[in-house]
Amino acid sequence: MEMMGTNFGETFTNLLPALESKRNEFMLYGYTTVTKEDIWVYCLRKVWRGKNVEEMPVHKIANDILQISPAAFMTFTQIEAQRDADWFSDLNSDELQMLLGPRNENDAES
């Protein structure tokens, strides 16, 4: 089962009704860009981290999906976006050295 690809396997397919229901709930709250795949990846990374989903009972997986709060999902999404961001991509090596390098004591006095 691929975690990041679009092929999530039979478990994903069996749980499409629960994922669709949760996606519809998110749409009611104004989160119109959330997909079923986004919800599934959230569950894999956050809710079921370290667990073998294919060995879990289907009712437990469906219950976990239906209990996701939009606030928890959006918080996770924002944290992941910040974690993946390359904050210094616009800086060249001289600018990075000036920003992150050791500080001169003479510079502190001026």
Secondary structure per residue as TSV (DSSP state, phi and psi in degrees):
chain	resnum	aa	ss	phi	psi
A	1	M	-	360.0	125.5
A	2	E	-	-82.2	136.8
A	3	M	S	-85.3	-39.6
A	4	M	S	-100.0	-19.7
A	5	G	S	-76.3	-173.9
A	6	T	S	-90.7	-11.3
A	7	N	-	-92.4	95.5
A	8	F	-	-94.5	-9.2
A	9	G	-	95.6	-175.9
A	10	E	H	-65.9	-36.5
A	11	T	H	-60.4	-44.6
A	12	F	H	-59.2	-46.7
A	13	T	H	-61.3	-42.0
A	14	N	H	-65.5	-25.0
A	15	L	T	-101.7	11.4
A	16	L	H	-55.3	-39.8
A	17	P	H	-60.3	-41.7
A	18	A	H	-67.3	-41.5
A	19	L	H	-65.2	-40.0
A	20	E	H	-65.2	-41.1
A	21	S	H	-61.7	-44.4
A	22	K	H	-67.6	-39.0
A	23	R	H	-61.9	-41.9
A	24	N	H	-63.1	-39.3
A	25	E	H	-62.2	-43.3
A	26	F	H	-61.4	-38.2
A	27	M	H	-64.1	-37.0
A	28	L	H	-62.0	-31.2
A	29	Y	T	-86.7	0.8
A	30	G	T	96.0	3.1
A	31	Y	-	-90.4	77.6
A	32	T	T	-81.2	-12.5
A	33	T	T	-95.1	-5.2
A	34	V	-	-73.0	132.1
A	35	T	-	-109.2	167.9
A	36	K	H	-61.3	-37.3
A	37	E	H	-65.9	-38.3
A	38	D	H	-61.0	-42.8
A	39	I	H	-64.9	-41.6
A	40	W	H	-62.8	-45.6
A	41	V	H	-63.6	-39.5
A	42	Y	H	-56.8	-47.3
A	43	C	I	-62.3	-43.9
A	44	L	I	-63.0	-41.9
A	45	R	I	-82.9	-31.6
A	46	K	I	-111.3	-56.5
A	47	V	I	-72.8	-44.3
A	48	W	S	-110.0	24.1
A	49	R	T	-54.0	126.0
A	50	G	T	82.3	1.6
A	51	K	S	-106.7	152.2
A	52	N	-	-90.7	102.1
A	53	V	G	-61.0	-35.3
A	54	E	G	-67.2	-16.7
A	55	E	G	-98.8	-5.6
A	56	M	S	-80.4	147.7
A	57	P	-	-63.9	141.7
A	58	V	H	-59.6	-38.8
A	59	H	H	-64.3	-33.1
A	60	K	H	-68.9	-42.1
A	61	I	H	-64.5	-46.3
A	62	A	H	-62.1	-42.2
A	63	N	H	-61.6	-43.4
A	64	D	H	-60.4	-42.2
A	65	I	H	-63.0	-46.4
A	66	L	H	-70.8	-18.2
A	67	Q	T	-90.4	-2.2
A	68	I	-	-65.9	129.6
A	69	S	-	-92.4	143.8
A	70	P	H	-56.8	-36.2
A	71	A	H	-63.4	-45.0
A	72	A	H	-64.5	-41.3
A	73	F	H	-63.0	-47.0
A	74	M	H	-67.9	-36.1
A	75	T	H	-61.9	-46.4
A	76	F	H	-59.7	-45.0
A	77	T	H	-61.6	-42.9
A	78	Q	H	-66.5	-41.5
A	79	I	H	-64.2	-43.0
A	80	E	H	-62.8	-39.5
A	81	A	H	-64.8	-40.1
A	82	Q	H	-69.3	-37.9
A	83	R	H	-66.0	-36.0
A	84	D	H	-84.4	-13.0
A	85	A	-	-69.5	142.4
A	86	D	-	-100.2	91.8
A	87	W	T	-64.5	-25.1
A	88	F	T	-111.1	19.9
A	89	S	T	-65.4	-24.9
A	90	D	T	-83.9	-9.9
A	91	L	-	-94.1	142.6
A	92	N	-	-86.7	178.2
A	93	S	H	-65.4	-34.9
A	94	D	H	-66.1	-41.5
A	95	E	H	-66.8	-39.2
A	96	L	H	-63.7	-42.0
A	97	Q	H	-62.5	-41.2
A	98	M	H	-65.7	-39.0
A	99	L	H	-75.4	-42.3
A	100	L	H	-106.2	-10.2
A	101	G	S	-72.9	174.1
A	102	P	-	-64.2	149.6
A	103	R	-	-98.6	134.4
A	104	N	-	-76.6	141.6
A	105	E	H	-67.2	-30.8
A	106	N	H	-64.4	-34.2
A	107	D	H	-67.6	-31.8
A	108	A	H	-70.8	-28.8
A	109	E	H	-79.5	-23.3
A	110	S	-	-80.5	360.0
